[in-house]
Amino acid sequence: MKLLHIDSSILGPNSVSRALTAEIVEQQRGLHPGLDVTYRDLAAAPHLHFSPAHLAAAFGATPDEAVANDLADGNAVIDELFAADIIVIGAPMYNFAVPTQLKAWIDRSLVAGRTFHYTPTGPEGLLPKGKTVIVVSSRGGFYGPDTPLAALDHQEAYLRQALGFIGLSDVTVVRAEGLSVSPEAKEAALASARREISALAA
């Protein structure tokens, strides 16, 4: 059994999403003895953002060393996705969307001909079925369904759509929101998220 653990928060030890993804991974280790965990810290080792050099390389130009290394790491990202049975993603909301570091990882993950392809009836994901994805969503305010700011959620909805596009449809979101509203709201959010994590083992 293989687990891919992705963190993207820039807050280091102060990050709620990092704390909660770590708890999930430890829980999964208990549920699956011998679990093989691959870890990517996208804040500590970010991918380059797509550039004209990346596009030129796709059309046969020789990339410089930085772009060549980034392209090679992009291939490793896809290999990790195919290998993983469980994928745990820490995804804080920054300005209504995912962190730029996580967006760069998604750009490496959604590759035509590798993780999806276009067919006469529409796009089709190429990742094998049966993979489980657990997303930890942390938010300073309240953006969940039926809240006044729900329309500004370009984080959870985007992740579900992007992951589904490559065939990852079994997605559970563990949400901790209202973290910046008050100490009481943060405490309640963490308690709620941890109850959701406990339910994952049920």
Steps between C-alpha positions, in 0.01 A plus 500: 500500500640839395402847623593831338509790749492853357533820706478848350460745788768769536439527877734221608439384859216754535300335222168339583488305174847353567401393851184333374661322203765364741223365723332334203826339386565363850145367511552327166829349621305345785234368264752366248811355667801530273349796314753649255477882522639744242507862619511822299527838668405737220590810699852375579561359151262674258464419135575775253197671353438433134706730280587554133801272562271215604292545186809517281630176653169331418566586136854365499718786621781417741407636843743654747596299807228643726220428253644157414501406870148633540376297205663187644335565834169541319540145372563386859178672610301293254681179600410569864134551413484170314677316783294639789197322643422789737573869430490753785512866396533800730325787322459829685294775339704803395297786352206272416714236320773243557861606571705574191732214599211255489383640166847431358476137623158469337649633176751212516223252575255587221686403184322401181599152391637413843228553761207576268415495134238647276247268336213560255266507799717726718806482725574182691725453804775242467585433865391154616175478691491423870728775628389697807567874536472688829523879474555712810341838431590782741345847477518819699132580443182308429459401134305175529166424336217729606736771631493853355853452357439159342526645148860600574609140550744437216695258717303186588286510185807547281684212666207263459472590132872482429542167678188358338632601160781246531282227650525572873132507590510351853579829677426571867545858626588554866421867558622740770361847436447819694855466632564876503160604631573452870686264733169330577421453130846353441460257788160393370637459146784278616267289711266457203784407265635244745157340529498470121845343511385250763208407273746407224595193700138390550 
